[in-house]
Structures are given as structure tokens and as C-alpha cells.
Amino acid sequence: MRILGIDPGLGRVGFGLVETVRDTNQSAGWVGEEFGPCQWGIIATTKDKSDGARLQEIHDDLTHVMEQLQPDVVSIERLFYFRNNTTIIPVAQARGVILMLTHRFNLPVYEYTPMQVKQAVTGYGKSEKSEVQEALIQLLKLDKKPTPDDAADGLALAVCYYNQVGRLRVLQGASGAL
């Protein structure tokens, strides 16, 4: 399973792809999945362009990312108003472009709040970003901390999907209950 996590924004869209691979423990008779190869990055736009040009750039670059990575499912941060009301509209616009692309690629989309993501990755919904990044190093067996923060958030969103839905699919498949 190839899970693409996307952290929306107008200035930077973070993304992370987590791939799961089949793991068969013959001695225990257990069949499941473990995390395999990961990729992450950002799509950055500059303030010297109009919002429309920046959204077009997000569209074009994310189209290329989706064609290259070929995800099976997308996990995206759910937009909610909390503190910074100056960024909510540009983030919502970028999120709209992302949702349109997932529709175009016929990909299922799952949405999670930052608290749900932190809970799924670290076990504590109010973890600091550094704690999430450290947990990602352990969970995904990475050699280094995923940076920048937006890309790490994309990876965390992918792990969140797996912990919320993907693991259940594996268990249902192993028992034949799909």
C-alpha cells in the first residue's frame, strides 16, 4: 500500500509517501505489513507571484508528484480555525486544489486533525513537532530527521492513516473479512 500524506499550504505544501510491505512471520504464522520505503518533500511557492499563479504551481507540481509516486490513498490535514485567521483562506484554497487533484486521480481521501495525527504517531495528541519527528525516525526506520517540518507533517499524516485505517484493512484481509 502506498500512502501519500499531504500538509496543505499556499507557501509550502508538505508531502510524504509511506509504503507498506507484506511481512510474513512464518514461525508465528502471522501475516501483516511493515513500513518500507519512504519519500518526502515540499512544493514551495514564492510570495512574489499572485495567489492564482501559486495555486497553479501547486497544481502542476503536485500532479507531477502524484504521477511519480502513484499513491493508493491520500491522507490530508483537516482544516480548522484555531489561532491564525490570516492564513486560513490561502490554506483552504491550496487544500481545494489538492482535493481536486485527488478526485482527478480517483484516490480515496482521509482527513485528520493535527491532534489526531500526533496521537497516531506518538501516542499523545499534544506532542511537540520535534517529538513527532523523533517518532517518525523510529517508526519508519529513517537515518535522519525528516525536514522541513511540512514534509515531516506529510509523513506523519501518512502514518496516521495507516494506524487509523490501513492496519485494520490488513487485519481484515488476514482473516478474510474484507
N, C-alpha and C positions, 0 to 999 in steps of 0.2 A: 504494500500500500504506500502511495506517495502522497504525503500531506503537505500542503502549502499554507503556511501561516502568513497573514498579511496584517501589518500595522499601518493603518491609513494616515496620511497627512498630505498637505499641499507642498511643503518644503522637502519632506523626505517620507517616502513610503518604504517601510522596512519589510523584508520578506525572508522567510526561512523555509527550506524544504527538508522534511524529515522522512526518510524512507524506512519502512519496517521490512524485516526479512524473516522468513519462516525459520523457527528454531525447534528442532525435534530432539528432545532428550530421550533417547532410546531406552536407557536404563530405568527411567522413571515412567516411561510410557506417556510422557507429557508432550503435547504439541502446542506451540504458541508462536509469538513473534517477539523479536527484539529489535532495537533500533540499529539501523545500518547507516549508510552514507548520508551525510547532511551537507546542505549548501545554504549560504545566506548572503545577503547583500542589501543594498538600498537603491532606490531610484531617487535621485536628488534633482530638484528644480531650483532655479535662481529667482530672486525677487525682482530682477530687472526685466522679467517678462510679464506679460499680462496673465491674469488668472486663467483665461481661456487657453493661452499658449502652454501654461504649466499643466493644465488638465490634459491637453492633447499629448504632451510629453509623457505624462504618467500613463496614458492610454497606450501609446506606442511602445514604450519601454516595457510595460507590464505584459503587453501582448507578446513581445519577444521572450520575456521570462517564462510565460506560460507555455509557449511553443517549445522552448528549450527543455524545461523541467517536466512537462507533461504530468501534472498532478492528477490524482484521482478525486481529491476532495480539497476544499478550501476552508480554512478557519480564519475568521476575521474579528478584529476587536469591535465589540458593540459600542456604538457611540452613545455617550450620555453626558449631560451637562453637570459639571461639578464645580470647577473653580474659574477656568479661563474662558470667559464668554467671547473673547476676541478671536479665538481660533476655531470655535465650533462650526461656523459656516464654511470656511475653507476646508476643514477636515471632512465635513459632511459632503461637500462637493467631490472631493477626491474619493471618498467612500462610494459615492454614486457611480463614478467611473469604474471603480473596482467591481462593484456588484453587477454592472452592465457587462463587463468582460467575463465574469464567471458565468453569467447567463449565456453569453455568446459561445463559450467553450463547453456549455452544458455540464457544469460542475456543481455538485451539491455544496451548499454553503452553510457553515455553522458559525454562530456568533457567541462571543464570550466577553464578559466584562473583565476589566483588569483584575478585580478581586478573584474572580473565578480562575483566571489564568495563574495567578500567584498561588492559589490554593492547590491547583492541579500539579504545579511544578515543584513547589517547596513544601506543601502541606500546611501553609499558613497564608491566609488571604491578604495580610498586610505586610508581606515581606518587602524588603528594600530591593531595588533593581540589582544591586551587587549580589544579593542572596539568590535571586533568580538566575543570574549569570553563573554563579558557582554551582547551583543545582543542575543547570544545563550541561556544564562540563562533566559532571558525574554521570548524569542520565544518558547523555549522548556519547560519552567516552571521547570528548574533544581534547585536543592537545593544547588549546588556548581558549581564552575567554572570547565568546562571540561579540564582536563590535562592528559598528557602533550600536548604541542602545536600541535603535529602531530595528536593526537586523536581529538582535537578541530577542526583542519582543516578538518578531515574526516566528523565530524558532520556538519560543515559549507558547505561542498560540497553536502551533502545530502539535507540540507535546500535549497541550491541554485537550485538543480534540482527541488524540489517541487515548488519553487517560479517561476521558468522558464517554466516548463512543466507540473508538477503534478497538479497545481491549474487549469490550462487550461483544463486538462482532466476531472477534477471534474465538471467544468462549462459546458463542452460539454456533459458530461453524464447526468447532471441535465436537460439539455434542449433537450436531446435525439439526439444530433447531432453527437454522436460517429459513 
